[in-house]
């Protein structure tokens, strides 16, 4: 079963680029989904996000989420309960 992640996007306010919260929906089967955004620690608008990728980069058998945006990225690793176990964020000087 596949879960659904939606980048939050963002908006421009004068000379600032501001983000909106992302959404993560857990697949319960039978075309039913549960909003687990808060449980996964993705409910804060950290930056203007516009893309994502999923892979098991730490090789623990669970999918990890990379969120990209304007000049920033955030990687969330998951644990056995499929919620964010650890997150990191890094600013970059140019486009990601």
Secondary structure as UniProt FT lines:
FT   STRAND          4..6
FT   STRAND          9..13
FT   TURN            14..15
FT   STRAND          16..19
FT   STRAND          23..29
FT   TURN            30..31
FT   STRAND          32..35
FT   TURN            37..41
FT   STRAND          49..55
FT   TURN            57..58
FT   STRAND          64..69
FT   TURN            70..71
FT   STRAND          72..78
FT   TURN            80..81
FT   STRAND          84..91
//
